[in-house]
Amino acid sequence: MIIPKAMSAPAAERAQLLDALRGFALFGVVWSNYAVLSVWMFMSPEVKAALPGAFLDGPLEAFHTILIDGKFYSIFSMLFGIGFGFFLAKGDDGLWRFYRRMFILLIIGWLHLRYLWAGDILFLYAVLGLLLPLFRRSGDRALLITAAALILSPIVIDAAVILTNARFDPIAPLLQAMEAQDALYGNSVFDAFLALPEGGWSEFIHANERGWLFRFVHLVESNRPPKVLGLFLLGLWVSRRKLFADVEQHANRLKRVCVVGLLIGLPSSVLMWWAESQVGHPPEPSSLIRAASYAFSVVPLAMAFASGFALLWRSDPWRSRLRLMAPMGRMALTNYLMQTIIALWLFYGIGLGWGTCVSGVVFESIALGVFILQVLWSHWWLARFQYGPFEWAWRSLTYGKVMPMRK
């Protein structure tokens, strides 16, 4: 990676570490997203069991739930908050540029959500990102307390649903809207998704017409907005404390975070895996167990992974290996969107139509292959250009001028 001359050595090292960590997070993101993009998540147990390699689905699902589910989008969300801290360091000019950046991301996210894939996360990031400036003057203690309250809030929300016998249920209006939509179209949104592998452009457009509402239902049902905002604030706190700016100086604290995160997160993640198979709607006691185990597993494990990554970065042999993912992280927006586009071509009828034909081990292998290809492609691209394609467009629109692309 070419380092600008104006960037000091410590700043360049910090930037490389965060880029590499962002690339690492994209590995978990593609693994999680391809379970949905391949429509495997929507297939019945009987259909899944008939697929080649299906005997590995159980162990893979346990592995995915315990070590992957939620952990990597949490790292990505924390990095988003760290990035906001960098904008704040630039004063009022940086703040207004941040607002423009979020507005552009809002448009990109909506286009991705509405016309490509219902599992988009960029739209939510942009909406919640617009709230971050409200916390710029909060003290460190207030940031941590607010972040913890938001991350743990799903336990309170699910408890309220259970105690009121679902009379209080934030998802109810959205479910009613989705039921009305199903009645209007004459089939469920799940049927629309399952038709994608064998369908053409009309089925693809039809599924996208309905997918955005399904996504809103899922975001509210999983209590995602408060959790993501809490992770943003946690990232802002990390940025202020400069935990990744000088890893050697903060090594002891990072070690404590890693150990405590593993001790709390792993048992909670195993409990979440058990509760995952028990939960239904409306929430029942197992749902409350899942909400609590999710809160006490995802963020602690995400912080343990991120801290462990930073600690490994101190070792020269490990740093040389981990920095291979830095170009991937520098092009995070491009690579995230390309993961969707590649999956549409692989799994839907507008391309090869492999969806509903691949078991867990197959789509996870495909996801790993896509990640490796993206790492190689990112190295090739950044050897010739200063930004990824979408990063260049995003930056140019943010600054209001065409940025130089070639090196």
C-alpha positions, 0 to 999 in steps of 0.5 A, a space after each residue: 500500500 502506498 502511504 501518503 507523504 504527509 502521513 506519519 509512520 504511526 498514523 500509517 501503521 494505525 491506518 493499515 491496522 484498521 484497514 486490515 481489521 476491516 478486511 477481516 470483518 468482511 470475511 465474516 460478512 461474506 460468510 454470513 450474507 451468502 447463507 441468505 443470498 444463496 436462499 439456503 436460509 429460506 429452504 425447508 429442512 427437508 430440501 436442505 437435507 436432500 442436498 449434497 454435503 447436507 450432513 455437514 449442515 449441523 456442525 457448520 450451523 453450530 460453528 456459524 452461530 457460535 463464532 460468526 453470527 453477529 460478531 463480524 458486523 459488530 466489528 464493522 460497526 465499531 470501525 464505523 464509530 472509530 471513523 467518525 472519531 477521525 472526522 470529529 478530529 477535523 473540527 466543524 469542517 469535518 463534521 459537515 463533511 461527515 453529514 454529506 458522507 452519510 447522506 450519500 451513503 444513505 442513497 447508496 444503501 437505499 439503491 442497494 436495498 431496493 434494487 439489488 438485495 434486501 439484506 443491505 446494512 448500508 442504509 441502516 448505517 447511514 440513518 444511525 450515522 446521522 445521529 452520531 454528531 449528537 454524542 460528540 460532546 458526551 464524556 467517555 463514561 457517558 459514551 460507555 454507559 449509553 453504548 451498554 444500555 443500547 446493546 443490552 436494550 433487546 433484553 428489555 424490549 423482549 421482556 416487555 413483549 413477554 410480560 405484556 403478552 405481546 400487547 407491546 410489540 414494536 414489530 406488530 405494525 410491520 408484520 401487518 404491513 407484510 401480511 397485507 403485502 402477501 395478500 396483495 401479491 398472492 404469495 409470501 415474501 419467502 416464496 418470492 425469494 425461493 423463486 429467484 434461483 429458477 426465475 429471471 428478471 421479472 422474479 428478481 424485480 418482484 422480489 426486490 419490490 417486496 424485500 425492503 419491507 421484509 428487511 425492515 421487519 427483520 431489523 426491528 425483530 432483531 432489535 438491530 438499530 439500538 445494537 448498531 448505534 451502541 457499537 458506533 458509540 463504542 467505536 467512538 470511545 475506542 477512537 478517543 482512547 486511541 486503543 488502535 493508534 498505539 497497540 504496544 502502549 495499550 497492549 495490557 488493556 487489549 489483552 484484558 479485553 480479549 480474555 474477558 471477551 472470550 470468557 463471557 462471549 463463548 459460553 453465551 454464544 453456545 447458549 445462543 446456539 441452543 436458544 436459536 433452535 427454540 425461539 418463535 414469534 411472538 417471543 417466549 422465554 427462549 426468545 428472552 434467553 436468546 436476546 440475553 445470550 446474543 447481547 452477552 456473546 456478540 459484542 464481547 466476542 467481537 471485541 475479543 476478535 478485534 483485540 486479538 487481531 491488534 495484539 497479533 499485529 505487534 508480531 512482525 511475522 503475523 503483521 506481514 500476514 494480516 496486512 494482506 487484508 489491508 487493501 480489502 479493507 481500504 476498498 470495503 464499500 466496493 468489496 461489500 457491494 461486489 459480494 452482492 453482485 457476485 452472489 446475484 450472478 452465482 445464485 439467481 436465475 439472472 445468472 447461473 441459478 445455483 441457489 437452492 442447489 447448494 448445501 451449507 458447506 458449498 455456499 460457505 466454500 464459495 464465500 471463502 473463494 470470493 473473499 480470496 479473489 477479492 483480496 487478490 483483486 484489491 491488491 491489483 487494483 490499489 497498485 494502480 489506483 488510489 481508491 476503489 471504484 465506489 470509494 472514489 465516487 463516494 469521496 468525490 461526491 463528499 468533497 464536491 470535486 472529482 478526485 484523482 483516481 490513478 496513481 
